[in-house]
Amino acid sequence: MYPEVEWIKVDNASAAFHKVKEGELDALVATQLNSRYMIDHYYPNELYHFLIPGVQNASLSFAFPRGEPELKDIINKALNAIPPSEVLRLTEKWIKMPNVTIDTWDLYSEQFYIVTTLSVLLVGSSLLWGFYLLRSVRRRKVIQGDLENQISFRKALSDSLPNPTYVVNWQGNVISHNSAFEHYFTADYYKNAMLPLENSESPFKDVFSNTHEVTAETKENRKIYTQVFEIDNGIEKRCINHWHTLCNLPASEHAVYICGWQDITETRDLIHALEVERNKAINATVAKSQFLATMSHEIRTPISSIMGFLELLSGSGLSKEQRVEAISLAYATGQSLLGLIGEILDVDKIESGNYQLQPQWVDIPTLVQNTCHSFAAIAASKSIALSCSSTLPERYLVKIDPQAFKQVLSNLLSNALKFTTEGAVKITTSLGHIDDNHAVIKMTIMDSGSGLSQEEQQQLFKRYSQTSAGRQQTGSGLGLMICKELIKNMQGDLSLESHPGIGTIFTITIPVEITQQVAAVEAKAEQPITLPEKLSILIADDHPTNRLLLKRQLNLLGYDVDEATDGVQALHKISMQHYDLLITDVNMPNMDGFELTRKLREQNSSLPIWGLTANAQANEREKGLNCGMNLCLFKPLTLDVLKTHLSQLHQVAHIAPQYRHLDIEALKNNTANDLQLMQEILMTFQHETHKDLPAAFHALEAGDNRTFHQCIHRIHGAANILNLQKLINISHQLEITPVSDDSKPEILQLLNSVKEHIAELDQEITVFCQQND
């Protein structure tokens, strides 16, 4: 062995030959048989081999486990049995490399054709099968897409239904529902809604008990079953109209139930409310008929008395005392008739909210005492003791509406005397202090009459309601209802305590303001009435009887009276001569009183105008005042009413004429009542607006929005200084309206309104300047 040689072990001979070929080894030592075979077969012309001289030939050995000597003997015997010629033949296969020429095509052509044919058949069949599968997949995708579209459409259709719907299988389980179903219940109670229908906690447990009827139906004879019941949605009980029907599934042996419902809670409530209102209407119709019958009796009775007295007065057989008595009784009967009608009108005003209290400082003990005195004759005629006591200090006055308070007291006192046949009626009044300026009036009206049962007390304060005893008396059944509402309007309370056969106690409590300034109020209350000495009065009324009565009343007071049958004739007469007062009926043919008043005010007439109407509603009075009347009075006019208003006429005559648009008071306040300065301001306003308004029209036509708004702003500012409300509103609307082609018609209309209004202001300014020259 050479010491310079580095020996490297490899795993096997093949790996060693490969390393030599790759240059990882310089040489390798192997047997001649192995070297020749590997080089000739795998590395021809790349590697070569040679014999190492002087080296003993290699031998082939067999290895076996040490613990098996019998195997060694067997192998040795087998090797010894091989003839030397056979050993040589075996080694020649490794030593010689046969040069055999093989014709591969001839050898394998048949197999090639078989394999090729089979391959073509296999590829063809694979392609056909793949095409079939591709076509099936495409068809399946189309069908799947159609199914998904149909499912999506049905889902959207189901969810778009406002009413809940759901599907139940044959076992009673909810398998599908729309969004309305889920939203109908609260989040917690939705879990109960998804329970099986036969579950006792399911809200649909009543439905499943009837499904056996539906199951018996065939496809050709299918019915829809409905039932109404209440369902709990987690918040409240709701009334629903539930329906369900059978749906057969061809691919399944079991059918499903399609169910749903419509919430009819509101419908049921509306029907119930409608039924209640219907009953109310029926009851109201009955009450109306009863009321009309009662009112017919109540009105006909005093009218009959008045006609009887008038018939007696038309005769000549009565003495002077009898005539005076007949006239007095007829007048009293007429007053009672007016009171009856007044009660009906009071109810209308109270219920419409038009009843306005007019509180003033009142001496309550005196008012109560005077009211009691007016009923003394009735009490004496029935031998009833009527007493009135008060613990109110004399120095105190209370602020209250005396008319409303007297109406309540009179009504309660009248009822107490009406239903008391013997015994006494007692009124007590006291004052409970709250602080120095406020107190509570407490008044009780106690009688020993027939008393009221509990049922009668519950019906007592309703309109047109009368007790069994009350139906035997005269009356409208409105008095106590009016009392209750009037006390309520005064922030007070009206209560009663009554027992049949014992009597009744009405108690009134009203919070009031109090004061001690008695002398000043009394002095003011005792001012005498002074009538104007001479007036020329024009009466406009289409009814000759009304004209005659009013003319006689005014003649009795010493005034000259002229007559007109309608507004046209009155307007003509006013244009021909001077009158100090116009009294006109509001309802006349050709031209009514409202139109007549408007015509006169448009002519800047300062003539005092009184309107007369039989419609005693507050809106009728407001309508008259809004059109320019100084007063709007209700028929009939008594001499006392005429005297009261005529006494104020001489004051009205000296008041400045009514201006519809100019606020003279505001102008006076701003100028310290300097007439010359007032005239200068008004003239300047006229001059400037007559410049600004045409400029605004021109700027609008030219499209100069900046100039337009400047002109309107100047007009608006001038209107604010003079407090011209109508001009302020119109000019403000013009300022906030954007100028465009679409808004131009509206702006032109507003500008024309400004032009018309300025023309009206010009007339009033001219009148003011002429009267103050």
ZAMARGU-4260 file (C-alpha; in steps of 0.2 Angstrom, whole numbers, plus 5000, padded with zeros to 4 digits):
<rodrens>
0) 5000/5000/5000 | 5006/5017/4996 | 5006/5030/5011 | 5002/5044/5000 | 4985/5037/4995
5) 4970/5042/5004 | 4957/5028/5006 | 4938/5033/5006 | 4924/5021/5010 | 4908/5022/4999
10) 4891/5014/5001 | 4892/5003/4986 | 4902/5001/4969 | 4889/5011/4959 | 4892/5026/4970
15) 4911/5024/4969 | 4910/5023/4950 | 4899/5039/4949 | 4911/5048/4961 | 4926/5044/4949
20) 4916/5049/4934 | 4912/5066/4943 | 4930/5068/4948 | 4927/5067/4967 | 4939/5051/4967
25) 4954/5049/4957 | 4953/5030/4956 | 4944/5015/4964 | 4948/4997/4968 | 4936/4984/4963
30) 4935/4966/4956 | 4938/4964/4937 | 4921/4957/4934 | 4913/4972/4943 | 4924/4985/4935
35) 4922/4978/4917 | 4903/4977/4918 | 4901/4994/4925 | 4912/5003/4913 | 4906/4994/4898
40) 4887/4996/4902 | 4887/5014/4910 | 4904/5023/4907 | 4911/5017/4890 | 4924/5029/4884
45) 4924/5038/4900 | 4932/5026/4912 | 4945/5012/4910 | 4952/4998/4921 | 4968/4988/4923
50) 4974/4974/4933 | 4985/4977/4948 | 5000/4966/4946 | 5007/4955/4960 | 4990/4954/4969
55) 4981/4938/4973 | 4965/4936/4964 | 4949/4941/4973 | 4937/4928/4979 | 4918/4929/4981
60) 4912/4925/4998 | 4895/4923/5007 | 4891/4929/5024 | 4880/4921/5037 | 4876/4923/5055
65) 4889/4916/5067 | 4876/4907/5077 | 4871/4896/5062 | 4885/4884/5058 | 4873/4873/5049
70) 4870/4886/5036 | 4889/4887/5033 | 4890/4869/5030 | 4875/4869/5018 | 4882/4883/5008
75) 4899/4875/5007 | 4892/4859/5001 | 4882/4869/4988 | 4897/4878/4981 | 4907/4862/4980
80) 4893/4854/4970 | 4894/4867/4956 | 4905/4861/4942 | 4920/4872/4937 | 4913/4874/4919
85) 4897/4881/4926 | 4907/4893/4936 | 4916/4898/4921 | 4900/4901/4911 | 4893/4912/4924
90) 4909/4923/4925 | 4909/4924/4905 | 4893/4935/4906 | 4902/4948/4916 | 4919/4947/4907
95) 4912/4948/4889 | 4900/4961/4882 | 4889/4953/4869 | 4886/4963/4854 | 4868/4959/4850
100) 4858/4968/4837 | 4839/4968/4842 | 4826/4975/4830 | 4814/4983/4842 | 4801/4987/4830
105) 4799/4970/4824 | 4799/4964/4842 | 4787/4977/4849 | 4776/4983/4834 | 4761/4973/4838
110) 4761/4978/4856 | 4764/4996/4850 | 4748/4996/4839 | 4738/4988/4853 | 4744/5000/4866
115) 4741/5015/4854 | 4724/5009/4849 | 4720/5007/4867 | 4727/5024/4871 | 4717/5032/4857
120) 4701/5023/4863 | 4705/5028/4881 | 4708/5047/4876 | 4693/5047/4865 | 4681/5040/4878
125) 4689/5051/4891 | 4686/5066/4879 | 4668/5061/4876 | 4665/5058/4895 | 4673/5074/4899
130) 4662/5083/4886 | 4646/5074/4894 | 4652/5079/4911 | 4655/5097/4906 | 4638/5098/4898
135) 4630/5091/4913 | 4639/5103/4924 | 4634/5118/4914 | 4616/5112/4913 | 4617/5109/4932
140) 4623/5127/4935 | 4609/5134/4924 | 4596/5124/4934 | 4605/5129/4950 | 4605/5147/4945
145) 4587/5146/4941 | 4583/5138/4957 | 4593/5151/4967 | 4584/5165/4957 | 4568/5158/4961
150) 4572/5155/4980 | 4579/5173/4981 | 4563/5180/4972 | 4552/5170/4984 | 4562/5175/4999
155) 4561/5194/4993 | 4543/5192/4989 | 4539/5184/5006 | 4550/5197/5016 | 4541/5211/5006
160) 4524/5206/5013 | 4519/5217/5027 | 4509/5203/5036 | 4519/5189/5045 | 4519/5172/5036
165) 4527/5156/5041 | 4528/5137/5036 | 4525/5123/5048 | 4529/5105/5044 | 4518/5090/5049
170) 4527/5089/5066 | 4521/5106/5070 | 4539/5114/5069 | 4541/5131/5061 | 4553/5128/5047
175) 4552/5145/5038 | 4545/5163/5040 | 4547/5180/5033 | 4555/5195/5041 | 4538/5202/5046
180) 4536/5187/5057 | 4552/5190/5066 | 4549/5209/5068 | 4532/5206/5075 | 4539/5199/5091
185) 4551/5205/5104 | 4569/5197/5104 | 4565/5187/5119 | 4548/5181/5114 | 4553/5177/5096
190) 4561/5161/5104 | 4543/5156/5110 | 4536/5159/5093 | 4549/5147/5085 | 4544/5133/5097
195) 4533/5118/5090 | 4515/5122/5089 | 4510/5109/5101 | 4521/5117/5115 | 4510/5125/5128
200) 4521/5141/5127 | 4520/5143/5109 | 4508/5158/5104 | 4501/5147/5090 | 4496/5132/5101
205) 4478/5136/5096 | 4482/5134/5078 | 4489/5116/5078 | 4473/5109/5086 | 4464/5113/5070
210) 4477/5106/5057 | 4469/5089/5057 | 4454/5097/5048 | 4466/5104/5035 | 4475/5088/5033
215) 4460/5079/5027 | 4458/5092/5012 | 4464/5086/4995 | 4474/5096/4983 | 4459/5099/4972
220) 4448/5104/4987 | 4459/5114/4997 | 4452/5127/5009 | 4459/5142/5019 | 4455/5141/5037
225) 4454/5157/5047 | 4451/5161/5065 | 4452/5176/5076 | 4462/5175/5093 | 4473/5185/5104
230) 4492/5183/5103 | 4506/5190/5114 | 4520/5198/5105 | 4531/5201/5120 | 4524/5218/5123
235) 4505/5217/5124 | 4491/5206/5118 | 4486/5209/5100 | 4471/5203/5091 | 4475/5194/5075
240) 4465/5186/5060 | 4475/5170/5058 | 4474/5159/5042 | 4482/5142/5037 | 4481/5130/5023
245) 4488/5114/5017 | 4502/5113/5004 | 4506/5095/4997 | 4525/5092/4992 | 4526/5079/4977
250) 4543/5074/4982 | 4539/5071/5001 | 4526/5060/5009 | 4522/5073/5021 | 4513/5090/5018
255) 4517/5107/5026 | 4506/5121/5032 | 4507/5138/5025 | 4501/5150/5039 | 4500/5169/5042
260) 4490/5182/5050 | 4484/5200/5049 | 4484/5211/5065 | 4467/5218/5067 | 4469/5226/5084
265) 4467/5244/5078 | 4453/5238/5067 | 4444/5230/5081 | 4447/5245/5092 | 4441/5257/5079
270) 4426/5246/5076 | 4423/5246/5095 | 4426/5265/5096 | 4414/5267/5081 | 4401/5257/5090
275) 4403/5268/5105 | 4402/5283/5095 | 4387/5276/5086 | 4379/5273/5102 | 4383/5290/5108
280) 4376/5297/5092 | 4360/5287/5095 | 4359/5293/5112 | 4363/5311/5107 | 4349/5310/5094
285) 4337/5304/5107 | 4343/5317/5119 | 4342/5330/5105 | 4324/5325/5102 | 4320/5325/5120
290) 4329/5342/5122 | 4319/5349/5107 | 4303/5343/5114 | 4308/5351/5131 | 4314/5367/5123
295) 4298/5368/5113 | 4288/5366/5128 | 4299/5378/5138 | 4299/5391/5124 | 4281/5390/5119
300) 4275/5392/5138 | 4282/5409/5140 | 4278/5414/5122 | 4260/5409/5126 | 4260/5419/5141
305) 4267/5435/5132 | 4254/5433/5118 | 4240/5431/5132 | 4246/5447/5140 | 4247/5456/5124
310) 4229/5450/5119 | 4223/5456/5136 | 4232/5473/5133 | 4224/5475/5116 | 4207/5475/5124
315) 4199/5490/5133 | 4192/5482/5148 | 4208/5482/5159 | 4211/5495/5172 | 4227/5505/5173
320) 4234/5494/5187 | 4229/5478/5177 | 4238/5485/5162 | 4254/5489/5172 | 4253/5471/5180
325) 4251/5463/5163 | 4265/5473/5155 | 4276/5469/5170 | 4272/5450/5169 | 4275/5450/5150
330) 4291/5458/5152 | 4297/5446/5166 | 4291/5431/5155 | 4301/5438/5141 | 4316/5440/5152
335) 4315/5422/5158 | 4314/5417/5139 | 4329/5426/5135 | 4338/5418/5150 | 4333/5401/5144
340) 4340/5405/5127 | 4356/5413/5135 | 4359/5396/5144 | 4360/5387/5128 | 4371/5400/5120
345) 4382/5400/5136 | 4385/5381/5133 | 4390/5384/5115 | 4402/5397/5121 | 4410/5387/5135
350) 4412/5371/5125 | 4420/5381/5110 | 4432/5390/5122 | 4425/5407/5117 | 4418/5411/5134
355) 4430/5425/5141 | 4429/5429/5160 | 4430/5448/5164 | 4436/5448/5182 | 4435/5465/5192
360) 4435/5470/5210 | 4419/5465/5218 | 4411/5466/5235 | 4406/5448/5237 | 4394/5450/5252
365) 4385/5464/5243 | 4384/5454/5227 | 4378/5438/5237 | 4365/5448/5247 | 4358/5457/5231
370) 4356/5440/5223 | 4347/5433/5238 | 4335/5448/5238 | 4330/5444/5220 | 4324/5427/5226
375) 4315/5433/5242 | 4298/5434/5233 | 4299/5416/5227 | 4305/5409/5244 | 4291/5419/5253
380) 4278/5412/5241 | 4283/5394/5245 | 4285/5398/5264 | 4303/5394/5263 | 4316/5402/5275
385) 4329/5410/5264 | 4345/5416/5274 | 4361/5423/5269 | 4377/5425/5280 | 4395/5430/5277
390) 4411/5430/5287 | 4420/5440/5274 | 4427/5456/5281 | 4419/5471/5274 | 4435/5480/5269
395) 4440/5467/5257 | 4436/5466/5239 | 4440/5451/5228 | 4444/5450/5209 | 4431/5439/5201
400) 4419/5440/5186 | 4403/5446/5194 | 4392/5441/5180 | 4398/5423/5180 | 4398/5422/5199
405) 4381/5429/5200 | 4375/5416/5186 | 4382/5402/5196 | 4374/5408/5212 | 4357/5412/5204
410) 4356/5395/5196 | 4361/5385/5212 | 4349/5396/5222 | 4335/5394/5209 | 4337/5375/5210
415) 4337/5375/5229 | 4321/5384/5229 | 4313/5374/5215 | 4316/5357/5223 | 4312/5363/5241
420) 4294/5362/5246 | 4296/5366/5265 | 4310/5370/5276 | 4324/5382/5273 | 4338/5387/5260
425) 4354/5394/5268 | 4369/5402/5260 | 4385/5405/5269 | 4401/5413/5262 | 4418/5413/5270
430) 4436/5418/5265 | 4451/5407/5268 | 4467/5417/5267 | 4482/5411/5258 | 4493/5426/5259
435) 4491/5445/5259 | 4485/5446/5240 | 4477/5429/5238 | 4463/5419/5246 | 4450/5406/5243
440) 4431/5410/5243 | 4420/5396/5250 | 4402/5397/5248 | 4389/5383/5252 | 4370/5383/5247
445) 4361/5371/5258 | 4343/5366/5256 | 4330/5354/5264 | 4323/5348/5248 | 4320/5331/5241
450) 4338/5326/5239 | 4347/5316/5226 | 4351/5298/5224 | 4369/5292/5219 | 4363/5288/5201
455) 4355/5305/5200 | 4371/5314/5206 | 4382/5305/5193 | 4370/5312/5179 | 4368/5329/5187
460) 4382/5339/5178 | 4379/5332/5160 | 4371/5343/5147 | 4352/5342/5146 | 4352/5330/5161
465) 4337/5332/5173 | 4332/5322/5188 | 4315/5313/5190 | 4310/5328/5200 | 4317/5340/5188
470) 4307/5334/5174 | 4292/5340/5183 | 4299/5358/5184 | 4303/5370/5170 | 4321/5371/5164
475) 4333/5366/5150 | 4344/5354/5160 | 4359/5365/5156 | 4360/5376/5172 | 4371/5364/5182
480) 4382/5360/5168 | 4385/5378/5164 | 4389/5381/5183 | 4402/5367/5183 | 4411/5374/5168
485) 4410/5392/5174 | 4418/5387/5191 | 4431/5377/5181 | 4435/5392/5170 | 4438/5402/5187
490) 4450/5388/5192 | 4438/5383/5206 | 4428/5368/5211 | 4410/5364/5213 | 4405/5349/5223
495) 4389/5342/5231 | 4383/5331/5245 | 4365/5325/5245 | 4354/5312/5253 | 4336/5307/5247
500) 4323/5315/5259 | 4336/5325/5268 | 4342/5339/5256 | 4357/5344/5246 | 4373/5355/5250
505) 4382/5363/5235 | 4400/5369/5239 | 4409/5381/5229 | 4428/5385/5231 | 4437/5398/5220
510) 4454/5405/5222 | 4454/5424/5220 | 4465/5440/5222 | 4460/5451/5237 | 4462/5470/5240
515) 4457/5483/5254 | 4454/5497/5242 | 4436/5498/5244 | 4433/5517/5244 | 4441/5519/5227
520) 4432/5505/5219 | 4415/5511/5226 | 4418/5529/5220 | 4421/5523/5203 | 4406/5512/5203
525) 4394/5526/5208 | 4398/5537/5193 | 4381/5543/5185 | 4376/5539/5167 | 4376/5555/5156
530) 4367/5554/5139 | 4372/5565/5124 | 4359/5579/5122 | 4356/5578/5103 | 4360/5565/5091
535) 4355/5561/5073 | 4354/5542/5072 | 4352/5531/5056 | 4344/5513/5058 | 4347/5500/5045
540) 4336/5484/5047 | 4326/5474/5034 | 4313/5470/5047 | 4300/5483/5050 | 4296/5478/5068
545) 4314/5479/5073 | 4315/5496/5065 | 4299/5502/5074 | 4304/5496/5091 | 4322/5503/5090
550) 4315/5519/5083 | 4302/5521/5098 | 4316/5517/5110 | 4327/5531/5103 | 4313/5543/5102
555) 4309/5540/5120 | 4327/5545/5124 | 4325/5561/5114 | 4334/5557/5098 | 4330/5560/5079
560) 4330/5543/5070 | 4330/5540/5051 | 4327/5523/5044 | 4335/5512/5029 | 4329/5495/5024
565) 4346/5488/5018 | 4364/5492/5017 | 4363/5500/5000 | 4350/5512/5005 | 4359/5516/5021
570) 4375/5520/5011 | 4366/5532/5000 | 4358/5541/5014 | 4375/5543/5023 | 4382/5551/5007
575) 4367/5563/5007 | 4367/5569/5025 | 4376/5569/5041 | 4373/5556/5055 | 4380/5555/5072
580) 4377/5536/5074 | 4373/5521/5063 | 4364/5506/5070 | 4364/5492/5058 | 4358/5474/5057
585) 4372/5463/5052 | 4360/5451/5041 | 4351/5461/5027 | 4348/5458/5009 | 4357/5467/4995
590) 4371/5473/5007 | 4373/5466/5025 | 4379/5476/5040 | 4397/5469/5038 | 4399/5475/5020
595) 4391/5492/5024 | 4404/5495/5037 | 4418/5490/5026 | 4412/5502/5013 | 4411/5516/5025
600) 4428/5513/5032 | 4435/5512/5015 | 4429/5529/5012 | 4438/5534/5028 | 4422/5538/5037
605) 4423/5540/5056 | 4405/5538/5059 | 4402/5527/5074 | 4394/5511/5069 | 4384/5499/5080
610) 4380/5481/5074 | 4365/5472/5079 | 4364/5453/5078 | 4353/5439/5085 | 4368/5427/5084
615) 4375/5428/5102 | 4391/5420/5098 | 4408/5427/5101 | 4415/5425/5083 | 4400/5435/5077
620) 4405/5450/5088 | 4423/5448/5083 | 4418/5448/5064 | 4409/5464/5067 | 4424/5473/5076
625) 4436/5466/5063 | 4427/5474/5049 | 4427/5491/5057 | 4411/5492/5069 | 4413/5501/5085
630) 4401/5490/5094 | 4393/5473/5090 | 4377/5471/5101 | 4365/5457/5104 | 4347/5458/5101
635) 4336/5463/5110 | 4342/5480/5115 | 4334/5486/5131 | 4333/5504/5136 | 4346/5501/5150
640) 4358/5494/5137 | 4355/5509/5125 | 4358/5521/5139 | 4374/5513/5144 | 4382/5514/5127
645) 4374/5530/5121 | 4382/5538/5137 | 4399/5533/5130 | 4395/5540/5112 | 4400/5558/5116
650) 4417/5551/5121 | 4418/5540/5105 | 4413/5555/5094 | 4429/5564/5099 | 4441/5550/5096
655) 4451/5550/5081 | 4444/5541/5066 | 4448/5522/5064 | 4463/5519/5054 | 4464/5501/5047
660) 4483/5502/5044 | 4491/5517/5052 | 4496/5514/5070 | 4493/5532/5076 | 4497/5528/5094
665) 4514/5521/5090 | 4518/5536/5080 | 4513/5547/5094 | 4524/5538/5106 | 4539/5539/5094
670) 4536/5558/5092 | 4531/5563/5109 | 4514/5567/5102 | 4522/5581/5090 | 4509/5583/5076
675) 4521/5592/5065 | 4534/5579/5067 | 4521/5565/5064 | 4515/5574/5048 | 4533/5576/5042
680) 4537/5557/5045 | 4521/5552/5036 | 4525/5563/5021 | 4543/5557/5020 | 4537/5539/5021
685) 4525/5543/5006 | 4539/5551/4996 | 4552/5537/4999 | 4540/5523/4996 | 4534/5531/4980
690) 4552/5530/4974 | 4557/5513/4981 | 4542/5504/4974 | 4544/5508/4955 | 4563/5505/4957
695) 4560/5488/4964 | 4548/5484/4949 | 4561/5490/4937 | 4576/5481/4945 | 4565/5465/4945
700) 4562/5466/4926 | 4580/5470/4923 | 4587/5456/4933 | 4596/5467/4945 | 4593/5457/4961
705) 4605/5468/4972 | 4595/5484/4968 | 4579/5475/4970 | 4583/5469/4988 | 4590/5486/4993
710) 4573/5494/4988 | 4563/5481/4997 | 4574/5482/5013 | 4571/5501/5013 | 4552/5499/5012
715) 4553/5485/5026 | 4564/5497/5037 | 4551/5511/5035 | 4537/5500/5039 | 4545/5494/5055
720) 4547/5512/5061 | 4529/5516/5058 | 4523/5499/5064 | 4514/5495/5048 | 4511/5476/5051
725) 4504/5472/5035 | 4517/5480/5025 | 4530/5473/5037 | 4524/5455/5033 | 4523/5457/5014
730) 4540/5466/5013 | 4548/5452/5024 | 4541/5439/5013 | 4549/5448/4998 | 4566/5448/5007
735) 4566/5430/5010 | 4560/5424/4993 | 4574/5420/4982 | 4573/5428/4965 | 4572/5416/4950
740) 4562/5413/4935 | 4550/5401/4944 | 4547/5413/4959 | 4545/5429/4948 | 4526/5427/4947
745) 4525/5425/4966 | 4536/5441/4968 | 4526/5451/4956 | 4510/5446/4965 | 4518/5452/4982
750) 4524/5468/4974 | 4506/5472/4968 | 4500/5469/4985 | 4513/5481/4992 | 4507/5494/4978
755) 4489/5492/4983 | 4493/5493/5002 | 4503/5509/4999 | 4488/5516/4990 | 4477/5513/5005
760) 4491/5520/5017 | 4491/5536/5006 | 4472/5538/5009 | 4474/5537/5028 | 4490/5548/5028
765) 4480/5561/5018 | 4465/5560/5030 | 4477/5562/5045 | 4486/5577/5038 | 4470/5585/5033
770) 4462/5583/5051 | 4478/5589/5059 | 4482/5605/5049
</rodrens>
